[in-house]
Each structure stands twice: as structure tokens, then as C-alpha cells.
């Protein structure tokens, strides 16, 4: 009798285990994300969204003082956008030291500077405030921004057309005109490119009307002269970085820009 009871119990346990295993296999998987600002799903940043309704044109992040920053405040302003992370011990600080020189020269003339972290978990507003003080960044005209990594990936990809991941970012300064058009991309460690950028910024400040749209891309089969780029078209769109002659290190990324690896 005891043997039959043991056999029945063993069979019941096996049945329960098998049922549980089948249920777990069929249950869909979910990604749990930390609580934070409600933002659209960023999984499609690398490609067009269906219908394009959710594609970012403007964004909201948080600056080094803890205040919300709305990118629409940049409308009508010439501005320079860059990406970095505060814990990077070398290239990022050198990049921002170069930007500080340009900011001190041109911020008083109306140019705004925006630097967005690619390590927002570490770079809280308080951390960015300490970083800005260490850098001796001008108090006015230079915004250090943080948020959530997923959202910042979208800002980089959808608003500024550059790649970004945690601790990885382009090493170029992106110059945007008063009408939100990117007019140039300049590697921070190229003397020639920074010289061209310094020349361009006052010219953009003096503009009173939007530039004409860039000429359409022409098939490469029409010859080498048919190749056109956003930053090098006849409408003042310059990008010395496209020739790959900058002095800085980094891996190439579309249009000749460089991507800084995780330097921690």
C-alpha cells in the first residue's frame, strides 16, 4: 500500500512540474525598465517608425542645475551640439576644454552650446554641475544635459542623425543654424576643422533668412562630380570632417565622423 502511495505522489509531482514548464515556455517575455520620464519606445531609432508619427523632432532633458531643458528654446539660435560623459578621463575632457575656448569666444555673441551625456545613469544633474565647475565652463550659454539612456539614444539618432550608446559617442561638434538645419560637423581635434567652425559660426549668426534646401542626391553612376553631401553643398553646408583628415583618433562612422570608444 505504501508503495502505491509513493508512486502516486511521485506521479503527481512530475505532472505539476511538466505543467509548470509548459506554461513558462509559452509565457511572453517582457523588458522591465527603471521608472523615469514617459518616453516613446526607442527600439526603432535605427530605422523609420511605421507612419513616422513618433519620430522625435524636439526633446526635453534635464540640465546641470536640475531644471528641465526644452530643445524648442534653441529655435532661432545658432547652436553647437556635442556628446560626452563626465567620467571619461581623457578624450571627453580634452574635447570639452576645446569647446570651452570656443564658448568663451562666441557665447557672448549669441551662440548656444549643448553637451549631452551618453552615461546618464552616472551623470546626474549634480554630477554634471560638478563637472561644469571643474571644467570652468561659462555659466551662461552652455547646457550640460542628462536624461535616460534610451531617450538620449533617440535624441542622437532621430534629431541629430548620429550614433550613440553608453560611453560611446561621436567626437564631432555639430553646428546647427537658427532654423534647425545642421550646417557642419567638425572634429574637435582637427586644427583645420575647428578653424573652419570658428569662421562659420559668426557667419551663421549674421544670417537673416533660412538657407535654400540642399541639392538632391544624384546617382553615383553620373560620375564623381555628382556626389553631394549635406555639409559640403553650395548652400554653405560645410563638413571638413567628411574628408577623414582630422587629427583625432576613433573609428569611422557614416559621413566620415568618428566615434569615441568607451574610455573608462
C-alpha positions as a Markdown table, in Angstrom:
| # | Residue | x | y | z |
|---|---|---|---|---|
| 1 | Unk | 0.0 | 0.0 | 0.0 |
| 2 | Unk | 2.8 | 2.4 | 0.9 |
| 3 | Unk | 4.5 | 1.7 | -2.4 |
| 4 | Unk | 1.3 | 2.7 | -4.3 |
| 5 | Unk | 1.0 | 6.0 | -2.3 |
| 6 | Unk | 4.6 | 6.9 | -3.0 |
| 7 | Unk | 4.2 | 6.1 | -6.7 |
| 8 | Unk | 1.0 | 8.3 | -6.9 |
| 9 | Unk | 2.7 | 11.2 | -5.2 |
| 10 | Unk | 5.8 | 10.9 | -7.4 |
| 11 | Unk | 3.5 | 10.9 | -10.5 |
| 12 | Unk | 1.6 | 14.0 | -9.2 |
| 13 | Unk | 4.8 | 15.9 | -8.7 |
| 14 | Unk | 6.0 | 15.0 | -12.2 |
| 15 | Unk | 2.7 | 16.2 | -13.6 |
| 16 | Unk | 2.9 | 19.5 | -11.8 |
| 17 | Unk | 6.5 | 20.1 | -12.9 |
| 18 | Unk | 5.6 | 19.3 | -16.5 |
| 19 | Unk | 2.6 | 21.7 | -16.5 |
| 20 | Unk | 4.6 | 24.5 | -14.9 |
| 21 | Unk | 7.4 | 24.0 | -17.5 |
| 22 | Unk | 4.8 | 24.2 | -20.4 |
| 23 | Unk | 3.3 | 27.4 | -19.0 |
| 24 | Unk | 6.7 | 29.1 | -18.6 |
| 25 | Unk | 7.7 | 28.2 | -22.1 |
| 26 | Unk | 4.5 | 29.8 | -23.5 |
| 27 | Unk | 4.6 | 32.9 | -21.4 |
| 28 | Unk | 5.8 | 36.0 | -23.4 |
| 29 | Unk | 8.9 | 37.8 | -22.2 |
| 30 | Unk | 8.8 | 41.4 | -21.0 |
| 31 | Unk | 11.5 | 44.0 | -20.6 |
| 32 | Unk | 11.4 | 45.8 | -17.3 |
| 33 | Unk | 12.8 | 49.4 | -17.4 |
| 34 | Unk | 13.6 | 51.7 | -14.5 |
| 35 | Unk | 11.0 | 54.3 | -13.6 |
| 36 | Unk | 11.5 | 57.6 | -15.3 |
| 37 | Unk | 10.0 | 60.1 | -17.7 |
| 38 | Unk | 7.5 | 58.6 | -20.0 |
| 39 | Unk | 9.0 | 58.5 | -23.4 |
| 40 | Unk | 8.1 | 56.6 | -26.6 |
| 41 | Unk | 9.7 | 53.2 | -27.3 |
| 42 | Unk | 13.3 | 53.7 | -28.6 |
| 43 | Unk | 13.6 | 50.3 | -30.3 |
| 44 | Unk | 13.0 | 51.7 | -33.8 |
| 45 | Unk | 15.6 | 54.6 | -33.5 |
| 46 | Unk | 17.8 | 52.9 | -36.1 |
| 47 | Unk | 15.1 | 52.9 | -38.7 |
| 48 | Unk | 11.9 | 54.6 | -39.7 |
| 49 | Unk | 8.9 | 54.1 | -37.5 |
| 50 | Unk | 5.6 | 53.0 | -39.0 |
| 51 | Unk | 4.0 | 56.2 | -40.2 |
| 52 | Unk | 6.7 | 58.3 | -38.7 |
| 53 | Unk | 4.3 | 59.8 | -36.1 |
| 54 | Unk | 6.7 | 59.1 | -33.2 |
| 55 | Unk | 9.9 | 60.3 | -34.7 |
| 56 | Unk | 11.5 | 63.0 | -32.5 |
| 57 | Unk | 11.9 | 66.5 | -33.8 |
| 58 | Unk | 12.3 | 68.2 | -30.4 |
| 59 | Unk | 13.2 | 66.8 | -27.0 |
| 60 | Unk | 13.2 | 67.5 | -23.3 |
| 61 | Unk | 16.1 | 66.7 | -21.0 |
| 62 | Unk | 17.5 | 68.0 | -17.7 |
| 63 | Unk | 20.3 | 70.4 | -17.3 |
| 64 | Unk | 23.1 | 70.6 | -14.8 |
| 65 | Unk | 21.0 | 72.8 | -12.5 |
| 66 | Unk | 18.2 | 70.2 | -12.4 |
| 67 | Unk | 15.9 | 72.3 | -14.5 |
| 68 | Unk | 14.0 | 70.9 | -17.5 |
| 69 | Unk | 15.6 | 71.8 | -20.8 |
| 70 | Unk | 13.3 | 72.0 | -23.9 |
| 71 | Unk | 15.0 | 72.0 | -27.2 |
| 72 | Unk | 12.4 | 74.3 | -28.7 |
| 73 | Unk | 14.3 | 77.1 | -26.7 |
| 74 | Unk | 17.0 | 76.7 | -29.3 |
| 75 | Unk | 14.7 | 77.8 | -32.1 |
| 76 | Unk | 16.1 | 80.9 | -33.7 |
| 77 | Unk | 19.6 | 80.4 | -32.2 |
| 78 | Unk | 22.8 | 79.2 | -33.7 |
| 79 | Unk | 24.0 | 76.4 | -31.5 |
| 80 | Unk | 26.7 | 73.7 | -31.2 |
| 81 | Unk | 25.7 | 70.2 | -30.0 |
| 82 | Unk | 28.2 | 67.6 | -28.7 |
| 83 | Unk | 28.1 | 64.3 | -26.8 |
| 84 | Unk | 30.4 | 63.2 | -23.9 |
| 85 | Unk | 30.4 | 61.6 | -20.5 |
| 86 | Unk | 31.8 | 63.1 | -17.4 |
| 87 | Unk | 33.7 | 60.0 | -16.1 |
| 88 | Unk | 35.8 | 59.8 | -19.3 |
| 89 | Unk | 39.3 | 60.6 | -18.0 |
| 90 | Unk | 40.8 | 61.7 | -21.3 |
| 91 | Unk | 39.3 | 62.5 | -24.7 |
| 92 | Unk | 36.0 | 63.9 | -23.5 |
| 93 | Unk | 37.6 | 66.4 | -21.1 |
| 94 | Unk | 40.0 | 67.5 | -23.9 |
| 95 | Unk | 37.1 | 67.8 | -26.2 |
| 96 | Unk | 35.2 | 70.0 | -23.8 |
| 97 | Unk | 38.3 | 72.0 | -23.0 |
| 98 | Unk | 38.4 | 72.9 | -26.7 |
| 99 | Unk | 34.7 | 73.7 | -26.7 |
| 100 | Unk | 35.2 | 75.9 | -23.6 |
| 101 | Unk | 37.6 | 78.1 | -25.6 |
| 102 | Unk | 35.1 | 78.4 | -28.4 |
| 103 | Unk | 32.2 | 79.0 | -26.0 |
| 104 | Unk | 34.1 | 81.8 | -24.2 |
| 105 | Unk | 34.7 | 83.4 | -27.6 |
| 106 | Unk | 31.3 | 83.1 | -29.2 |
| 107 | Unk | 28.6 | 82.7 | -26.4 |
| 108 | Unk | 28.7 | 86.4 | -25.8 |
| 109 | Unk | 27.7 | 86.9 | -29.4 |
| 110 | Unk | 24.6 | 84.7 | -29.1 |
| 111 | Unk | 25.9 | 81.1 | -29.9 |
| 112 | Unk | 24.5 | 78.5 | -27.6 |
| 113 | Unk | 26.3 | 75.3 | -26.6 |
| 114 | Unk | 24.6 | 72.0 | -25.7 |
| 115 | Unk | 26.6 | 68.9 | -24.5 |
| 116 | Unk | 24.6 | 65.7 | -23.9 |
| 117 | Unk | 25.9 | 62.9 | -21.8 |
| 118 | Unk | 26.0 | 59.3 | -23.0 |
| 119 | Unk | 26.2 | 57.9 | -19.5 |
| 120 | Unk | 23.1 | 59.4 | -17.8 |
| 121 | Unk | 22.9 | 56.9 | -15.0 |
| 122 | Unk | 26.2 | 58.3 | -13.7 |
| 123 | Unk | 25.9 | 61.8 | -14.9 |
| 124 | Unk | 23.1 | 63.1 | -12.7 |
| 125 | Unk | 22.4 | 66.9 | -12.7 |
| 126 | Unk | 24.5 | 67.2 | -9.6 |
| 127 | Unk | 27.4 | 65.3 | -11.3 |
| 128 | Unk | 27.2 | 67.5 | -14.4 |
| 129 | Unk | 27.1 | 70.6 | -12.2 |
| 130 | Unk | 30.4 | 69.5 | -10.5 |
| 131 | Unk | 31.8 | 68.6 | -14.0 |
| 132 | Unk | 31.0 | 72.1 | -15.4 |
| 133 | Unk | 32.6 | 73.8 | -12.4 |
| 134 | Unk | 35.7 | 71.6 | -12.8 |
| 135 | Unk | 35.8 | 72.5 | -16.5 |
| 136 | Unk | 35.3 | 76.2 | -15.6 |
| 137 | Unk | 32.5 | 76.3 | -18.2 |
| 138 | Unk | 30.8 | 79.6 | -18.7 |
| 139 | Unk | 27.7 | 79.9 | -16.5 |
| 140 | Unk | 25.6 | 81.2 | -19.4 |
| 141 | Unk | 25.2 | 79.8 | -22.8 |
| 142 | Unk | 26.4 | 76.2 | -22.2 |
| 143 | Unk | 23.9 | 73.5 | -21.2 |
| 144 | Unk | 25.1 | 70.1 | -19.9 |
| 145 | Unk | 22.1 | 67.7 | -20.4 |
| 146 | Unk | 21.1 | 64.3 | -19.0 |
| 147 | Unk | 18.0 | 62.0 | -19.1 |
| 148 | Unk | 17.5 | 58.3 | -19.7 |
| 149 | Unk | 19.9 | 56.4 | -22.0 |
| 150 | Unk | 17.1 | 55.1 | -24.2 |
| 151 | Unk | 15.7 | 58.6 | -24.8 |
| 152 | Unk | 19.2 | 60.1 | -25.4 |
| 153 | Unk | 19.9 | 57.4 | -28.0 |
| 154 | Unk | 16.7 | 58.6 | -29.7 |
| 155 | Unk | 17.8 | 62.2 | -29.5 |
| 156 | Unk | 21.2 | 61.4 | -31.0 |
| 157 | Unk | 19.7 | 59.2 | -33.8 |
| 158 | Unk | 16.5 | 61.0 | -34.6 |
| 159 | Unk | 17.2 | 64.6 | -34.0 |
| 160 | Unk | 21.0 | 64.8 | -34.8 |
| 161 | Unk | 21.5 | 61.7 | -37.0 |
| 162 | Unk | 24.5 | 60.4 | -35.1 |
| 163 | Unk | 25.0 | 57.0 | -33.3 |
| 164 | Unk | 25.3 | 56.9 | -29.5 |
| 165 | Unk | 25.4 | 54.2 | -26.8 |
| 166 | Unk | 26.6 | 54.1 | -23.2 |
| 167 | Unk | 30.1 | 55.5 | -23.1 |
| 168 | Unk | 30.3 | 55.8 | -26.9 |
| 169 | Unk | 29.7 | 58.9 | -29.0 |
| 170 | Unk | 30.8 | 60.9 | -32.0 |
| 171 | Unk | 33.7 | 63.2 | -31.4 |
| 172 | Unk | 32.5 | 65.9 | -33.6 |
| 173 | Unk | 30.8 | 69.3 | -32.8 |
| 174 | Unk | 27.5 | 69.6 | -34.7 |
| 175 | Unk | 26.7 | 73.1 | -35.8 |
| 176 | Unk | 23.0 | 73.9 | -36.2 |
| 177 | Unk | 21.7 | 77.2 | -37.6 |
| 178 | Unk | 18.7 | 79.3 | -36.5 |
| 179 | Unk | 16.3 | 77.2 | -38.5 |
| 180 | Unk | 17.4 | 73.9 | -37.1 |
| 181 | Unk | 19.4 | 72.9 | -40.1 |
| 182 | Unk | 22.7 | 71.1 | -39.5 |
| 183 | Unk | 25.3 | 73.1 | -41.3 |
| 184 | Unk | 28.5 | 71.4 | -40.3 |
| 185 | Unk | 30.2 | 68.6 | -38.4 |
| 186 | Unk | 33.7 | 69.4 | -37.1 |
| 187 | Unk | 36.1 | 67.0 | -35.2 |
| 188 | Unk | 37.3 | 68.6 | -32.0 |
| 189 | Unk | 40.9 | 67.5 | -32.5 |
| 190 | Unk | 41.4 | 68.8 | -36.1 |
| 191 | Unk | 43.0 | 72.2 | -36.2 |
| 192 | Unk | 41.7 | 72.9 | -39.7 |
| 193 | Unk | 38.1 | 71.8 | -38.9 |
| 194 | Unk | 38.0 | 73.9 | -35.7 |
| 195 | Unk | 39.3 | 76.9 | -37.7 |
| 196 | Unk | 36.5 | 76.4 | -40.2 |
| 197 | Unk | 33.9 | 76.1 | -37.4 |
| 198 | Unk | 35.1 | 79.3 | -35.8 |
| 199 | Unk | 34.7 | 81.0 | -39.2 |
| 200 | Unk | 31.3 | 79.6 | -39.8 |
| 201 | Unk | 29.6 | 80.4 | -36.5 |
| 202 | Unk | 29.7 | 84.3 | -36.8 |
| 203 | Unk | 28.5 | 83.9 | -40.5 |
| 204 | Unk | 25.5 | 81.9 | -39.3 |
| 205 | Unk | 24.7 | 84.5 | -36.6 |
| 206 | Unk | 24.5 | 87.2 | -39.3 |
| 207 | Unk | 22.1 | 85.3 | -41.4 |
| 208 | Unk | 18.5 | 86.7 | -41.7 |
| 209 | Unk | 16.9 | 84.1 | -43.8 |
| 210 | Unk | 16.9 | 80.3 | -44.0 |
| 211 | Unk | 19.3 | 78.7 | -46.5 |
| 212 | Unk | 17.9 | 77.1 | -49.6 |
| 213 | Unk | 17.3 | 73.3 | -49.3 |
| 214 | Unk | 20.4 | 71.2 | -50.2 |
| 215 | Unk | 20.6 | 69.9 | -53.8 |
| 216 | Unk | 19.1 | 66.4 | -54.2 |
| 217 | Unk | 21.5 | 63.4 | -54.2 |
| 218 | Unk | 22.5 | 62.3 | -57.7 |
| 219 | Unk | 23.3 | 58.8 | -58.7 |
| 220 | Unk | 26.9 | 57.8 | -58.4 |
| 221 | Unk | 26.7 | 56.5 | -62.0 |
| 222 | Unk | 26.6 | 60.1 | -63.2 |
| 223 | Unk | 30.3 | 60.5 | -62.2 |
| 224 | Unk | 32.3 | 61.6 | -59.3 |
| 225 | Unk | 31.2 | 65.2 | -59.6 |
| 226 | Unk | 27.6 | 64.1 | -58.9 |
| 227 | Unk | 28.5 | 63.3 | -55.3 |
| 228 | Unk | 26.9 | 65.8 | -52.9 |
| 229 | Unk | 26.8 | 65.9 | -49.1 |
| 230 | Unk | 24.7 | 67.8 | -46.7 |
| 231 | Unk | 27.6 | 69.6 | -45.1 |
| 232 | Unk | 29.5 | 70.4 | -48.4 |
| 233 | Unk | 26.8 | 71.6 | -50.7 |
| 234 | Unk | 26.9 | 75.1 | -52.3 |
| 235 | Unk | 24.4 | 76.5 | -49.8 |
| 236 | Unk | 27.1 | 77.0 | -47.1 |
| 237 | Unk | 26.8 | 73.5 | -45.7 |
| 238 | Unk | 30.4 | 72.6 | -44.7 |
| 239 | Unk | 31.8 | 69.5 | -43.2 |
| 240 | Unk | 35.6 | 69.3 | -43.4 |
| 241 | Unk | 35.3 | 66.1 | -41.3 |
| 242 | Unk | 34.0 | 64.2 | -44.3 |
| 243 | Unk | 37.4 | 64.0 | -45.8 |
| 244 | Unk | 38.7 | 61.9 | -42.9 |
| 245 | Unk | 41.7 | 64.1 | -42.4 |
| 246 | Unk | 41.1 | 65.1 | -38.8 |
| 247 | Unk | 43.8 | 64.6 | -36.3 |
| 248 | Unk | 41.7 | 62.8 | -33.6 |
| 249 | Unk | 41.5 | 59.1 | -33.0 |
| 250 | Unk | 38.4 | 57.0 | -33.4 |
| 251 | Unk | 36.5 | 54.6 | -35.6 |
| 252 | Unk | 34.8 | 55.9 | -38.7 |
| 253 | Unk | 31.1 | 56.4 | -38.8 |
| 254 | Unk | 28.9 | 57.5 | -41.7 |
| 255 | Unk | 29.9 | 60.8 | -43.4 |
| 256 | Unk | 33.4 | 60.5 | -42.1 |
| 257 | Unk | 32.7 | 61.3 | -38.4 |
| 258 | Unk | 34.5 | 59.4 | -35.7 |
| 259 | Unk | 33.0 | 57.5 | -32.8 |
| 260 | Unk | 34.8 | 57.7 | -29.4 |
| 261 | Unk | 35.0 | 54.3 | -27.7 |
| 262 | Unk | 34.3 | 53.8 | -24.0 |
| 263 | Unk | 37.4 | 55.4 | -22.5 |
| 264 | Unk | 36.8 | 54.5 | -18.9 |
